[in-house]
Amino acid sequence: MDDPSQPNKSNSENQNLNNNKHTREETSDEKKLKKKTMRVSITEGSFGVFSNSLSENYIIPFALSIGSTPFQVGILYSCGGLLSPLGQIIASRKIEKKSRKSILLQGIVGQACIWPLFLLIAVLFMHNLLLNFLSWILIGLYLVYMLSSGIMAPPWFSVMGDVVPEDYRGRYFAKRNLITTGIALFGTLLFSFALDWYKDQQQLMIGFILIFLIGLITRVISAILFTKHYYPAFHFQPSDQITLTRFFHELPKENFGKFTLFVAFITFGQWIAAPFFSVYMLQELNFNYSIFIFVNLFASIVALFFFPVLGKLSDRFGNVQLLRIGAIIIPILPLMWLFVLTPFDILLGPQFLGGIGWTAFNLAASNFIYDNIPSERRGECLALYNLLLGCGIVLGGLTGSIIITFVPITFMNKFHFLFLISGIVRIISVIIFLPKIKEVRITDTKPIFNIKNTNIYRWIYDLTVREPRKRRRLK
């Protein structure tokens, strides 16, 4: 006689098999959607990065062409670094209540709305209207542009962290950066020649109007492509929220906090000089726009060749090892500007090494955040991380602006003095903070380089850390 429970058992097993099959189908579909998003993101990034590169590379030449002073350029370039992280904090709070897709599109639309206003400033200048106010209007609009850029960052960073597999991030983002940067470079170089042609024709503002129009079009296309992304389910719990007080309290204790302090101090040192390299080339070295843009972009051209190699190194050796490569190179870059005068010297010196150093540093820093922060906290941690970096940008930019405007420097070129200070601050930051950062990704390979084993590290560490501690103890 058959067991009466057997039919029920069979029905239960069939139901489980169907459920498992349905789950596998969902997982398979999700993987397909993620792969599609990774492909679309490269296309979207090509338009988005191109739009951003136009603003980054041409905003200072445009500011100078409408009569902005070096002090105003310093404010323009540095204060944007604070508005971007403020936008990220706004977005990270919105993620708790709104979808990541809607927040992302809000930021893109905000950026797209600023491009026509840049164009309007060029028209007003052509007609000699509001000339005394145009530089300050430009600064205000650029700050709104950077605020919108910041709003985009946390949702994008969070989504891509969920979409890209952990063991493939280094290679994927290296590939994405390679393609998007290559396209942006080609377009930006093309516009530099166009801008020089318009300048020769005494129609420089027409060239800027063309640039701003293309910036608007490419940003709108980017916004459309963002609607094609797959946005995985995201569940935020109140316990995942990170307050400013909690974040700053944990900074000196946690691995991610030490990393944040390190990058913030490097950023401070960087931005003491960063806004003034362009002014130095255009006003001191008298580069034309084509040479100026090519020199500016050469580091990115070098990066194209190193993205694949550095992406593989990141996946194989871990991000801290890659961070060290960048940290060795970055401090010497501004010091090299003391000795270079021609475009050829700059290309083969600071720009070539900068293409390697900053590519390694930025790729490692981005992936380090992914590795150290869980998905549900990435948006907020990224916002607070960039807030601290934004403070470094603003303080560095204002420091440089004050020095170059108000400090009487007679013993050397005032720009060279800024470059020297920038290099010293970077060196001290690397020596103090980099050895404290630990790799969290498990790798089976030996370190590429350990800075603690170098004589320069031991000398500067004794000078800046050990000796001051001894003196405090004796007191």
Beta strands, then each sheet from edge to edge (+ up, - down):
end
